Amino acid sequence: MVSLVVARALHGAPEVTDLCICRDRQLHGDRPTWNIVRSGMRVLAWRGYAGVSRSTSRRHRFRRQGLRPAPSGRSNWAKGIPMRACGVSGPGGDVGLLDLPDPPSPGPGQVLVAVEAAGVGPWDGLLNGAGWDVGLHPPAALGVEGAGRVLAVGADVDEFAVGDQVLAHEAPLPGGSGFWAERVLLTAADAAPCPSGLTPAEAAALPVNGLTAWQALAALELRRGQRLLITNGAGNTGSLAIQLAAAMGIEVTATASASATDRLRGLGAAQVVDYHDQDWPDQVRGQFDGALTAATGTAAAAMPLVRDGGRLCSLTFDAPAPERAITTTDLTVQPDATQLAELAKQLSEGTLHLTPEPLPLREGPTALTRAEAGRTGGRKIVLIP
Ligand SMILES: NC(=O)c1ccc[n+]([C@@H]2O[C@H](COP(=O)([O-])OP(=O)(O)OC[C@H]3O[C@@H](n4cnc5c(N)ncnc54)[C@H](OP(=O)(O)O)[C@@H]3O)[C@@H](O)[C@H]2O)c1
């Protein structure tokens, strides 16, 4: 029925007591496989679930990469115990703690990830039928970004193996449930390898804000020496956009509270104006080649500050109609593993800065309230399941 091979001797893995390798491609990711392994043995999969009958080149690659035993003891996933989550029990329901069934086993091109940290943002309030359809199927966990360790890989997944650390922004969510949980199902192509220098909290803080900043700058098509206005420069997206733009040689003016001025100047902003002053548009110098608006209602105020033929990109879906040959865009962030890998590299090397505030999963509801109100104090909340 189920084919497992005890392979300690075969692969000579002294640190592994007993080793089971799934011979059948589909078996490793399935809970039935784990349920069979109740005798203290450990389960291994290598890329593509290659079994002992697979090609020698795959075997050699497996040996070269080193064995990746499953963690000591069997996980709740393996035991079939419901997972802890924070999310919604039904359409339009309040956010709270839940016990959820596990995500489905990974299908072709998918990975199952044990979540180690998950990002919280103002957008999470939109996921349950309130404006951002990410394929949530309540009861479900919220969260469209996070970091963790690969638990199982589906067929045709060559980029990751069990045990790899990854980070991702995912939308739509292939399992109908998000990252605010012990486990989440992802499309492998949307996940990026996590650099060894990053903690899970740092990695989980990055995906949505980092990708949004990157993609907004790409939409604005700015060049070295040009001028950019960012409204809400103090927010997590704005502060990453300041850093990326400054590194490209773009001169950035940001709006923020006066208390954030020194921080934003330290990140590379040339000018910071206090948005609490209703006359802030009069205080900025000259016209801008582009505007990135990241606070509701600021796109209309920014539009007159953009030069003829310039560009405006709104993150809050309030881009004004084009005028004076200005291109206006409402941007929705997209998963992109290549961009995310580069952002993660820069974060691990210290050329990008983002400060996470880790909180336990049970604080998810209050974390969401704070994120929606913008009361995050210049830090990015991440939940630790
Ligand atoms: N479309 C997309 O794909 C996408 C992706 C990411 C984010 N977003 C949206 O972009 C917005 C920003 O998200 P975020 O996570 O970067 O922000 P955030 O970190 O939650 O922003 C919080 C900051 O907003 C500042 N703020 C509030 N109103 C402001 C205003 N009128 N002008 C300037 N600053 C203001 C607050 O500053 P003080 O505390 O100093 O007052 C606070 O520091 C949210 O609406 C979010 O939903 C959209």
The ligand as a Gaussian input file, in Angstrom:
#p B3LYP/6-31G(d) Opt

LIG

0 1
 N       -2.398000      48.639000      -2.400000
 C       -1.531000      47.786000      -1.842000
 O       -1.154000      46.754000      -2.417000
 C       -0.995000      48.122000      -0.472000
 C        0.128000      47.457000       0.034000
 C        0.625000      47.864000       1.271000
 C       -0.024000      48.859000       1.984000
 N       -1.139000      49.434000       1.463000
 C       -1.824000      50.517000       2.169000
 O       -0.945000      51.594000       2.312000
 C       -1.236000      52.290000       3.521000
 C        0.027000      52.362000       4.353000
 O        0.363000      51.072000       4.803000
 P        1.675000      50.858000       5.676000
 O        1.619000      49.469000       6.205000
 O        2.842000      51.287000       4.934000
 O        1.440000      51.937000       6.771000
 P        1.546000      51.917000       8.319000
 O        2.883000      51.443000       8.676000
 O        0.370000      51.258000       8.931000
 O        1.376000      53.488000       8.529000
 C        1.260000      54.007000       9.796000
 C        1.689000      55.443000       9.715000
 O        0.771000      56.210000       8.928000
 C        1.011000      57.557000       9.257000
 N       -0.072000      58.359000       8.714000
 C       -1.388000      58.235000       8.956000
 N       -2.075000      59.143000       8.240000
 C       -1.168000      59.865000       7.545000
 C       -1.246000      60.949000       6.636000
 N       -2.431000      61.501000       6.306000
 N       -0.120000      61.419000       6.083000
 C        1.066000      60.893000       6.394000
 N        1.226000      59.867000       7.263000
 C        0.106000      59.360000       7.832000
 C        1.116000      57.486000      10.757000
 O        2.043000      58.449000      11.142000
 P        2.037000      59.081000      12.622000
 O        1.916000      57.976000      13.590000
 O        3.358000      59.752000      12.680000
 O        0.897000      60.034000      12.644000
 C        1.719000      56.094000      11.034000
 O        3.086000      56.171000      11.393000
 C       -2.358000      51.504000       4.199000
 O       -3.580000      52.093000       3.859000
 C       -2.254000      50.137000       3.565000
 O       -3.467000      49.422000       3.599000
 C       -1.643000      49.093000       0.268000

